[in-house]
Amino acid sequence: MKASAKYVKIVEWSEEDECYVGSAPGLIYGGCHGSDEKKVFDELCRIVEEAIDFYRKDGKPLPPPTSGRDFATKMQSVK
């Protein structure tokens, strides 16, 4: 398993920006954006991989993983 699989990646539509916005909470601040949802996700995956490489090259510990926390089920109960 890649280290990047341990981090949740979110792509959502932003009404304010009128585009898709990708983020990886807990790992990177900011993210990426664009008009094609799949392309934004692909770019986000690359950014997450690069962020992990930067942490490792700098000898810094990675932030705690965010995957495996069952976000999908938790989000279903949000109203």
Phi and psi restraints in degrees (range 20) as a CNS / XPLOR table:
assign (resid 1 and name C) (resid 2 and name N)
       (resid 2 and name CA) (resid 2 and name C) 1.0 -71.6 20.0 2
assign (resid 2 and name N) (resid 2 and name CA)
       (resid 2 and name C) (resid 3 and name N) 1.0 148.4 20.0 2
assign (resid 2 and name C) (resid 3 and name N)
       (resid 3 and name CA) (resid 3 and name C) 1.0 -59.7 20.0 2
assign (resid 3 and name N) (resid 3 and name CA)
       (resid 3 and name C) (resid 4 and name N) 1.0 -31.4 20.0 2
assign (resid 3 and name C) (resid 4 and name N)
       (resid 4 and name CA) (resid 4 and name C) 1.0 -66.2 20.0 2
assign (resid 4 and name N) (resid 4 and name CA)
       (resid 4 and name C) (resid 5 and name N) 1.0 -22.4 20.0 2
assign (resid 4 and name C) (resid 5 and name N)
       (resid 5 and name CA) (resid 5 and name C) 1.0 -68.7 20.0 2
assign (resid 5 and name N) (resid 5 and name CA)
       (resid 5 and name C) (resid 6 and name N) 1.0 -12.6 20.0 2
assign (resid 5 and name C) (resid 6 and name N)
       (resid 6 and name CA) (resid 6 and name C) 1.0 -84.8 20.0 2
assign (resid 6 and name N) (resid 6 and name CA)
       (resid 6 and name C) (resid 7 and name N) 1.0 -0.1 20.0 2
assign (resid 6 and name C) (resid 7 and name N)
       (resid 7 and name CA) (resid 7 and name C) 1.0 -121.7 20.0 2
assign (resid 7 and name N) (resid 7 and name CA)
       (resid 7 and name C) (resid 8 and name N) 1.0 131.3 20.0 2
assign (resid 7 and name C) (resid 8 and name N)
       (resid 8 and name CA) (resid 8 and name C) 1.0 -66.9 20.0 2
assign (resid 8 and name N) (resid 8 and name CA)
       (resid 8 and name C) (resid 9 and name N) 1.0 136.5 20.0 2
assign (resid 8 and name C) (resid 9 and name N)
       (resid 9 and name CA) (resid 9 and name C) 1.0 -120.1 20.0 2
assign (resid 9 and name N) (resid 9 and name CA)
       (resid 9 and name C) (resid 10 and name N) 1.0 126.1 20.0 2
assign (resid 9 and name C) (resid 10 and name N)
       (resid 10 and name CA) (resid 10 and name C) 1.0 -119.3 20.0 2
assign (resid 10 and name N) (resid 10 and name CA)
       (resid 10 and name C) (resid 11 and name N) 1.0 130.2 20.0 2
assign (resid 10 and name C) (resid 11 and name N)
       (resid 11 and name CA) (resid 11 and name C) 1.0 -123.5 20.0 2
assign (resid 11 and name N) (resid 11 and name CA)
       (resid 11 and name C) (resid 12 and name N) 1.0 122.1 20.0 2
assign (resid 11 and name C) (resid 12 and name N)
       (resid 12 and name CA) (resid 12 and name C) 1.0 -140.0 20.0 2
assign (resid 12 and name N) (resid 12 and name CA)
       (resid 12 and name C) (resid 13 and name N) 1.0 155.9 20.0 2
assign (resid 12 and name C) (resid 13 and name N)
       (resid 13 and name CA) (resid 13 and name C) 1.0 -77.7 20.0 2
assign (resid 13 and name N) (resid 13 and name CA)
       (resid 13 and name C) (resid 14 and name N) 1.0 133.7 20.0 2
assign (resid 13 and name C) (resid 14 and name N)
       (resid 14 and name CA) (resid 14 and name C) 1.0 -108.9 20.0 2
assign (resid 14 and name N) (resid 14 and name CA)
       (resid 14 and name C) (resid 15 and name N) 1.0 113.3 20.0 2
assign (resid 14 and name C) (resid 15 and name N)
       (resid 15 and name CA) (resid 15 and name C) 1.0 -62.1 20.0 2
assign (resid 15 and name N) (resid 15 and name CA)
       (resid 15 and name C) (resid 16 and name N) 1.0 -41.1 20.0 2
assign (resid 15 and name C) (resid 16 and name N)
       (resid 16 and name CA) (resid 16 and name C) 1.0 -61.4 20.0 2
assign (resid 16 and name N) (resid 16 and name CA)
       (resid 16 and name C) (resid 17 and name N) 1.0 -44.6 20.0 2
assign (resid 16 and name C) (resid 17 and name N)
       (resid 17 and name CA) (resid 17 and name C) 1.0 -91.3 20.0 2
assign (resid 17 and name N) (resid 17 and name CA)
       (resid 17 and name C) (resid 18 and name N) 1.0 -12.7 20.0 2
assign (resid 17 and name C) (resid 18 and name N)
       (resid 18 and name CA) (resid 18 and name C) 1.0 55.2 20.0 2
assign (resid 18 and name N) (resid 18 and name CA)
       (resid 18 and name C) (resid 19 and name N) 1.0 45.6 20.0 2
assign (resid 18 and name C) (resid 19 and name N)
       (resid 19 and name CA) (resid 19 and name C) 1.0 -160.9 20.0 2
assign (resid 19 and name N) (resid 19 and name CA)
       (resid 19 and name C) (resid 20 and name N) 1.0 172.6 20.0 2
assign (resid 19 and name C) (resid 20 and name N)
       (resid 20 and name CA) (resid 20 and name C) 1.0 -82.6 20.0 2
assign (resid 20 and name N) (resid 20 and name CA)
       (resid 20 and name C) (resid 21 and name N) 1.0 141.3 20.0 2
assign (resid 20 and name C) (resid 21 and name N)
       (resid 21 and name CA) (resid 21 and name C) 1.0 -124.5 20.0 2
assign (resid 21 and name N) (resid 21 and name CA)
       (resid 21 and name C) (resid 22 and name N) 1.0 130.9 20.0 2
assign (resid 21 and name C) (resid 22 and name N)
       (resid 22 and name CA) (resid 22 and name C) 1.0 -110.0 20.0 2
assign (resid 22 and name N) (resid 22 and name CA)
       (resid 22 and name C) (resid 23 and name N) 1.0 140.3 20.0 2
assign (resid 22 and name C) (resid 23 and name N)
       (resid 23 and name CA) (resid 23 and name C) 1.0 -147.9 20.0 2
assign (resid 23 and name N) (resid 23 and name CA)
       (resid 23 and name C) (resid 24 and name N) 1.0 162.2 20.0 2
assign (resid 23 and name C) (resid 24 and name N)
       (resid 24 and name CA) (resid 24 and name C) 1.0 -135.2 20.0 2
assign (resid 24 and name N) (resid 24 and name CA)
       (resid 24 and name C) (resid 25 and name N) 1.0 82.0 20.0 2
assign (resid 24 and name C) (resid 25 and name N)
       (resid 25 and name CA) (resid 25 and name C) 1.0 -54.3 20.0 2
assign (resid 25 and name N) (resid 25 and name CA)
       (resid 25 and name C) (resid 26 and name N) 1.0 138.3 20.0 2
assign (resid 25 and name C) (resid 26 and name N)
       (resid 26 and name CA) (resid 26 and name C) 1.0 89.1 20.0 2
assign (resid 26 and name N) (resid 26 and name CA)
       (resid 26 and name C) (resid 27 and name N) 1.0 -17.6 20.0 2
assign (resid 26 and name C) (resid 27 and name N)
       (resid 27 and name CA) (resid 27 and name C) 1.0 -113.6 20.0 2
assign (resid 27 and name N) (resid 27 and name CA)
       (resid 27 and name C) (resid 28 and name N) 1.0 -48.6 20.0 2
assign (resid 27 and name C) (resid 28 and name N)
       (resid 28 and name CA) (resid 28 and name C) 1.0 -128.2 20.0 2
assign (resid 28 and name N) (resid 28 and name CA)
       (resid 28 and name C) (resid 29 and name N) 1.0 149.7 20.0 2
assign (resid 28 and name C) (resid 29 and name N)
       (resid 29 and name CA) (resid 29 and name C) 1.0 -100.8 20.0 2
assign (resid 29 and name N) (resid 29 and name CA)
       (resid 29 and name C) (resid 30 and name N) 1.0 138.3 20.0 2
assign (resid 29 and name C) (resid 30 and name N)
       (resid 30 and name CA) (resid 30 and name C) 1.0 87.2 20.0 2
assign (resid 30 and name N) (resid 30 and name CA)
       (resid 30 and name C) (resid 31 and name N) 1.0 -150.5 20.0 2
assign (resid 30 and name C) (resid 31 and name N)
       (resid 31 and name CA) (resid 31 and name C) 1.0 163.7 20.0 2
assign (resid 31 and name N) (resid 31 and name CA)
       (resid 31 and name C) (resid 32 and name N) 1.0 -133.9 20.0 2
assign (resid 31 and name C) (resid 32 and name N)
       (resid 32 and name CA) (resid 32 and name C) 1.0 -146.5 20.0 2
assign (resid 32 and name N) (resid 32 and name CA)
       (resid 32 and name C) (resid 33 and name N) 1.0 168.5 20.0 2
assign (resid 32 and name C) (resid 33 and name N)
       (resid 33 and name CA) (resid 33 and name C) 1.0 -152.9 20.0 2
assign (resid 33 and name N) (resid 33 and name CA)
       (resid 33 and name C) (resid 34 and name N) 1.0 163.1 20.0 2
assign (resid 33 and name C) (resid 34 and name N)
       (resid 34 and name CA) (resid 34 and name C) 1.0 172.0 20.0 2
assign (resid 34 and name N) (resid 34 and name CA)
       (resid 34 and name C) (resid 35 and name N) 1.0 177.9 20.0 2
assign (resid 34 and name C) (resid 35 and name N)
       (resid 35 and name CA) (resid 35 and name C) 1.0 -91.0 20.0 2
assign (resid 35 and name N) (resid 35 and name CA)
       (resid 35 and name C) (resid 36 and name N) 1.0 -11.0 20.0 2
assign (resid 35 and name C) (resid 36 and name N)
       (resid 36 and name CA) (resid 36 and name C) 1.0 -113.1 20.0 2
assign (resid 36 and name N) (resid 36 and name CA)
       (resid 36 and name C) (resid 37 and name N) 1.0 115.1 20.0 2
assign (resid 36 and name C) (resid 37 and name N)
       (resid 37 and name CA) (resid 37 and name C) 1.0 -56.6 20.0 2
assign (resid 37 and name N) (resid 37 and name CA)
       (resid 37 and name C) (resid 38 and name N) 1.0 -45.0 20.0 2
assign (resid 37 and name C) (resid 38 and name N)
       (resid 38 and name CA) (resid 38 and name C) 1.0 -65.8 20.0 2
assign (resid 38 and name N) (resid 38 and name CA)
       (resid 38 and name C) (resid 39 and name N) 1.0 -42.4 20.0 2
assign (resid 38 and name C) (resid 39 and name N)
       (resid 39 and name CA) (resid 39 and name C) 1.0 -63.9 20.0 2
assign (resid 39 and name N) (resid 39 and name CA)
       (resid 39 and name C) (resid 40 and name N) 1.0 -37.6 20.0 2
assign (resid 39 and name C) (resid 40 and name N)
       (resid 40 and name CA) (resid 40 and name C) 1.0 -64.1 20.0 2
assign (resid 40 and name N) (resid 40 and name CA)
       (resid 40 and name C) (resid 41 and name N) 1.0 -43.1 20.0 2
assign (resid 40 and name C) (resid 41 and name N)
       (resid 41 and name CA) (resid 41 and name C) 1.0 -63.1 20.0 2
assign (resid 41 and name N) (resid 41 and name CA)
       (resid 41 and name C) (resid 42 and name N) 1.0 -44.1 20.0 2
assign (resid 41 and name C) (resid 42 and name N)
       (resid 42 and name CA) (resid 42 and name C) 1.0 -60.4 20.0 2
assign (resid 42 and name N) (resid 42 and name CA)
       (resid 42 and name C) (resid 43 and name N) 1.0 -43.3 20.0 2
assign (resid 42 and name C) (resid 43 and name N)
       (resid 43 and name CA) (resid 43 and name C) 1.0 -64.5 20.0 2
assign (resid 43 and name N) (resid 43 and name CA)
       (resid 43 and name C) (resid 44 and name N) 1.0 -40.9 20.0 2
assign (resid 43 and name C) (resid 44 and name N)
       (resid 44 and name CA) (resid 44 and name C) 1.0 -60.8 20.0 2
assign (resid 44 and name N) (resid 44 and name CA)
       (resid 44 and name C) (resid 45 and name N) 1.0 -42.3 20.0 2
assign (resid 44 and name C) (resid 45 and name N)
       (resid 45 and name CA) (resid 45 and name C) 1.0 -60.0 20.0 2
assign (resid 45 and name N) (resid 45 and name CA)
       (resid 45 and name C) (resid 46 and name N) 1.0 -41.3 20.0 2
assign (resid 45 and name C) (resid 46 and name N)
       (resid 46 and name CA) (resid 46 and name C) 1.0 -64.7 20.0 2
assign (resid 46 and name N) (resid 46 and name CA)
       (resid 46 and name C) (resid 47 and name N) 1.0 -41.9 20.0 2
assign (resid 46 and name C) (resid 47 and name N)
       (resid 47 and name CA) (resid 47 and name C) 1.0 -63.3 20.0 2
assign (resid 47 and name N) (resid 47 and name CA)
       (resid 47 and name C) (resid 48 and name N) 1.0 -41.5 20.0 2
assign (resid 47 and name C) (resid 48 and name N)
       (resid 48 and name CA) (resid 48 and name C) 1.0 -62.8 20.0 2
assign (resid 48 and name N) (resid 48 and name CA)
       (resid 48 and name C) (resid 49 and name N) 1.0 -44.9 20.0 2
assign (resid 48 and name C) (resid 49 and name N)
       (resid 49 and name CA) (resid 49 and name C) 1.0 -58.9 20.0 2
assign (resid 49 and name N) (resid 49 and name CA)
       (resid 49 and name C) (resid 50 and name N) 1.0 -44.4 20.0 2
assign (resid 49 and name C) (resid 50 and name N)
       (resid 50 and name CA) (resid 50 and name C) 1.0 -64.2 20.0 2
assign (resid 50 and name N) (resid 50 and name CA)
       (resid 50 and name C) (resid 51 and name N) 1.0 -40.8 20.0 2
assign (resid 50 and name C) (resid 51 and name N)
       (resid 51 and name CA) (resid 51 and name C) 1.0 -61.5 20.0 2
assign (resid 51 and name N) (resid 51 and name CA)
       (resid 51 and name C) (resid 52 and name N) 1.0 -43.3 20.0 2
assign (resid 51 and name C) (resid 52 and name N)
       (resid 52 and name CA) (resid 52 and name C) 1.0 -62.7 20.0 2
assign (resid 52 and name N) (resid 52 and name CA)
       (resid 52 and name C) (resid 53 and name N) 1.0 -41.6 20.0 2
assign (resid 52 and name C) (resid 53 and name N)
       (resid 53 and name CA) (resid 53 and name C) 1.0 -61.1 20.0 2
assign (resid 53 and name N) (resid 53 and name CA)
       (resid 53 and name C) (resid 54 and name N) 1.0 -41.2 20.0 2
assign (resid 53 and name C) (resid 54 and name N)
       (resid 54 and name CA) (resid 54 and name C) 1.0 -63.1 20.0 2
assign (resid 54 and name N) (resid 54 and name CA)
       (resid 54 and name C) (resid 55 and name N) 1.0 -44.6 20.0 2
assign (resid 54 and name C) (resid 55 and name N)
       (resid 55 and name CA) (resid 55 and name C) 1.0 -56.7 20.0 2
assign (resid 55 and name N) (resid 55 and name CA)
       (resid 55 and name C) (resid 56 and name N) 1.0 -47.1 20.0 2
assign (resid 55 and name C) (resid 56 and name N)
       (resid 56 and name CA) (resid 56 and name C) 1.0 -65.9 20.0 2
assign (resid 56 and name N) (resid 56 and name CA)
       (resid 56 and name C) (resid 57 and name N) 1.0 -44.4 20.0 2
assign (resid 56 and name C) (resid 57 and name N)
       (resid 57 and name CA) (resid 57 and name C) 1.0 -63.2 20.0 2
assign (resid 57 and name N) (resid 57 and name CA)
       (resid 57 and name C) (resid 58 and name N) 1.0 -34.0 20.0 2
assign (resid 57 and name C) (resid 58 and name N)
       (resid 58 and name CA) (resid 58 and name C) 1.0 -82.4 20.0 2
assign (resid 58 and name N) (resid 58 and name CA)
       (resid 58 and name C) (resid 59 and name N) 1.0 -4.7 20.0 2
assign (resid 58 and name C) (resid 59 and name N)
       (resid 59 and name CA) (resid 59 and name C) 1.0 71.6 20.0 2
assign (resid 59 and name N) (resid 59 and name CA)
       (resid 59 and name C) (resid 60 and name N) 1.0 21.9 20.0 2
assign (resid 59 and name C) (resid 60 and name N)
       (resid 60 and name CA) (resid 60 and name C) 1.0 -95.0 20.0 2
assign (resid 60 and name N) (resid 60 and name CA)
       (resid 60 and name C) (resid 61 and name N) 1.0 146.2 20.0 2
assign (resid 60 and name C) (resid 61 and name N)
       (resid 61 and name CA) (resid 61 and name C) 1.0 -70.4 20.0 2
assign (resid 61 and name N) (resid 61 and name CA)
       (resid 61 and name C) (resid 62 and name N) 1.0 145.2 20.0 2
assign (resid 61 and name C) (resid 62 and name N)
       (resid 62 and name CA) (resid 62 and name C) 1.0 -71.3 20.0 2
assign (resid 62 and name N) (resid 62 and name CA)
       (resid 62 and name C) (resid 63 and name N) 1.0 148.2 20.0 2
assign (resid 62 and name C) (resid 63 and name N)
       (resid 63 and name CA) (resid 63 and name C) 1.0 -61.1 20.0 2
assign (resid 63 and name N) (resid 63 and name CA)
       (resid 63 and name C) (resid 64 and name N) 1.0 159.8 20.0 2
assign (resid 63 and name C) (resid 64 and name N)
       (resid 64 and name CA) (resid 64 and name C) 1.0 -58.1 20.0 2
assign (resid 64 and name N) (resid 64 and name CA)
       (resid 64 and name C) (resid 65 and name N) 1.0 142.8 20.0 2
assign (resid 64 and name C) (resid 65 and name N)
       (resid 65 and name CA) (resid 65 and name C) 1.0 -59.1 20.0 2
assign (resid 65 and name N) (resid 65 and name CA)
       (resid 65 and name C) (resid 66 and name N) 1.0 149.4 20.0 2
assign (resid 65 and name C) (resid 66 and name N)
       (resid 66 and name CA) (resid 66 and name C) 1.0 -112.2 20.0 2
assign (resid 66 and name N) (resid 66 and name CA)
       (resid 66 and name C) (resid 67 and name N) 1.0 -11.6 20.0 2
assign (resid 66 and name C) (resid 67 and name N)
       (resid 67 and name CA) (resid 67 and name C) 1.0 -80.5 20.0 2
assign (resid 67 and name N) (resid 67 and name CA)
       (resid 67 and name C) (resid 68 and name N) 1.0 163.7 20.0 2
assign (resid 67 and name C) (resid 68 and name N)
       (resid 68 and name CA) (resid 68 and name C) 1.0 81.0 20.0 2
assign (resid 68 and name N) (resid 68 and name CA)
       (resid 68 and name C) (resid 69 and name N) 1.0 9.1 20.0 2
assign (resid 68 and name C) (resid 69 and name N)
       (resid 69 and name CA) (resid 69 and name C) 1.0 -99.2 20.0 2
assign (resid 69 and name N) (resid 69 and name CA)
       (resid 69 and name C) (resid 70 and name N) 1.0 8.7 20.0 2
assign (resid 69 and name C) (resid 70 and name N)
       (resid 70 and name CA) (resid 70 and name C) 1.0 55.9 20.0 2
assign (resid 70 and name N) (resid 70 and name CA)
       (resid 70 and name C) (resid 71 and name N) 1.0 48.2 20.0 2
assign (resid 70 and name C) (resid 71 and name N)
       (resid 71 and name CA) (resid 71 and name C) 1.0 -60.6 20.0 2
assign (resid 71 and name N) (resid 71 and name CA)
       (resid 71 and name C) (resid 72 and name N) 1.0 -36.1 20.0 2
assign (resid 71 and name C) (resid 72 and name N)
       (resid 72 and name CA) (resid 72 and name C) 1.0 -60.4 20.0 2
assign (resid 72 and name N) (resid 72 and name CA)
       (resid 72 and name C) (resid 73 and name N) 1.0 -45.7 20.0 2
assign (resid 72 and name C) (resid 73 and name N)
       (resid 73 and name CA) (resid 73 and name C) 1.0 -66.3 20.0 2
assign (resid 73 and name N) (resid 73 and name CA)
       (resid 73 and name C) (resid 74 and name N) 1.0 -41.5 20.0 2
assign (resid 73 and name C) (resid 74 and name N)
       (resid 74 and name CA) (resid 74 and name C) 1.0 -63.5 20.0 2
assign (resid 74 and name N) (resid 74 and name CA)
       (resid 74 and name C) (resid 75 and name N) 1.0 -38.5 20.0 2
assign (resid 74 and name C) (resid 75 and name N)
       (resid 75 and name CA) (resid 75 and name C) 1.0 -70.4 20.0 2
assign (resid 75 and name N) (resid 75 and name CA)
       (resid 75 and name C) (resid 76 and name N) 1.0 -26.4 20.0 2
assign (resid 75 and name C) (resid 76 and name N)
       (resid 76 and name CA) (resid 76 and name C) 1.0 -65.2 20.0 2
assign (resid 76 and name N) (resid 76 and name CA)
       (resid 76 and name C) (resid 77 and name N) 1.0 -25.6 20.0 2
assign (resid 76 and name C) (resid 77 and name N)
       (resid 77 and name CA) (resid 77 and name C) 1.0 -89.2 20.0 2
assign (resid 77 and name N) (resid 77 and name CA)
       (resid 77 and name C) (resid 78 and name N) 1.0 -4.6 20.0 2
assign (resid 77 and name C) (resid 78 and name N)
       (resid 78 and name CA) (resid 78 and name C) 1.0 -77.9 20.0 2
assign (resid 78 and name N) (resid 78 and name CA)
       (resid 78 and name C) (resid 79 and name N) 1.0 132.0 20.0 2
